[in-house]
Amino acid sequence: MWKPSQPETPPSPPTPEPTRPAPAATAHEPARSVAAPGDQATITKGLYIKGEISGTESLFVDGKVEGSIVLNGNRVTVGRNGQVAASITAREVVVLGKVRGNVSATDRVDIRAEGAVTGDVSAARISIEDGAFFKGGIDIRKGDAPAKAAAATTHEPAKAGA
């Protein structure tokens, strides 16, 4: 409210609220909720880790990892600069960089166009985009089947005429 005893100041333009960009969804993939920043650990481009990584958070790897990554129930994302020479076990694995080793996911493995995987993949669902590099075997298992039972059935010889 304007009062005559105070000098008149020009009204300042309203400041727009900062907007956060919506997560990008590709044409073949629905948008998913983004995890809170504290729910994902990051190995940046300048880091090199040799050994076993395990924990209860999701992991984004943009550096180099050698050894094994075990994050049951979580997501492992190998970024464009990521180079992983390790076996990976997680709920979901997304590869945009290079992975040399076996990948086991209880839900899905997604190898993007820029990604490269050399090793066996075992998952309930797998997606390999055009342009991706993959060399190895694929074991599609049912979502609730234990990994050991699936591995035991894949090594049986095929019967002719069955």
N, C-alpha and C positions, 0 to 999 in steps of 0.2 A: 504494500500500500504506500502511496506517495504522501509525504508529509511536507507542508510548505516550509518548515523551518530547516529542512535538510537540503543541501545542494543536489540538484538533479544529476544523476549519472546515467549515461546511456546504457540500456539493457545489453547484457552480453549475450551473444548467440548461444543457444543451447548446445552443450557438448554431446556429441553422439556417443552412445555406449559402445565399447569395443565389442566387435563381433568375433566369434570363433568360427573358423572354417569348419564346415560339416565334413565328416569323414567321406573320402571319395569312395564310391562304389563302382565297380566295373560292371559292364553290361551283363556278364554271366554270373555275377556274384551279388547277393543282396547286401545291403549295408548292415554292419554289425555294430554293437555297442563298443565303444573304445574304453579300454581299461584305464583306470586312474593312473597317473604318472608313477605313484609309489608301488604299483603292482607289477612293474616290469623292470628288470635289471638290464643294464646296457654294457656291452664290451665295445668300446669305441675303436676307431680306426687305428690309433697308435698303440693299442695293447696287444700283447702276445701272451697267451695263457697255455701252460702245459700241465696236464693233470686231469683230475676228475672234477666236473662241475655238477653239483646236485643242490636242490633247494625246493622252496615252495612258491616261487615267483615265476612269472614268464621271463623269457630272456631274449634280448635283441643282440645279435652278434654282428658287429661291423669290423671287427679286428680279426686276429688269428687265434684259433683254438686247436690244440692237439691233445688227444686223450679220449675222454668220454663225457657226454652230457646226459644226465638223467634228471628230468624234471617231470615226473609222473603227474598227470592231471593239469599240466600247464602247456603254454605255447612256446616254441622255439622258432625265432625268425632269424634267418641268416640274411643280412643286408647285402646290398650291391657290392660293397667292399669286403664282405666277410669271406674268410677262407677257413674252412673247418676240416681238419683231418681227424675225425672222431666218430664214434658210434653215437647216435642220437636216439634217446628214448623219451617220448613226451606224448601228450594228448594230441597236439596238433603241431605240424612242422611246415613252415613256409620258407622256401629257398629262392632267394634272388641272387645270391652269390655262388660260391663253389663249396661243395661238400664231397669229401672223399671218405667214405665209410658207410656202414649200414645204418638205415633210418627205420625206426619202429615207432608207430603212432597208434594209439588206441582209437583215435577218431579219423584224422585225415592228414595226407601229405599233399602239399601244393607246390609244384615246381614251376615258377614263373618263367616268362620268355627269356629273361636274362640269366636264369639259374642253370647250374650244372651239378648233377649228382652222379657219382661213380660209386656204386655199391648197391646192395640189395635193399629193397623197400618193402616193409610190411605194414599194412594199414587197412582200416575198414573202407576208406575211400581214398582215391588218388586222383590228382589233376595234374596234367603235364601240358603246359601251354605250347603253342607253335613257337619254334625258335629255341626252346629249352634243350639242353643236352642231358641225356640219361643213358647210362651204361650199367646194366645189372639186372637182377631179377626182381619180379614183383609178386608179392603174396597178398592177395586180397582176402582178409578174414572177416568173419561176421563180427559185428560190434561188441557182442557179449562173450565171444569165444576167447579163452585164454591163449596167450601167445604160444605156450608150450604145446598145446593141443593142435594148434594150426601148423606149427613147425613139424610136428610128428607126422601129420597127414600129407604134407607136401613132398616128402622124400620117398613115398611109396611108388613103385613102378606102375605105369599105366597098363591096364589090361586091354588087350586087343579085342575088338568087337564089342566092347561094353558101351 
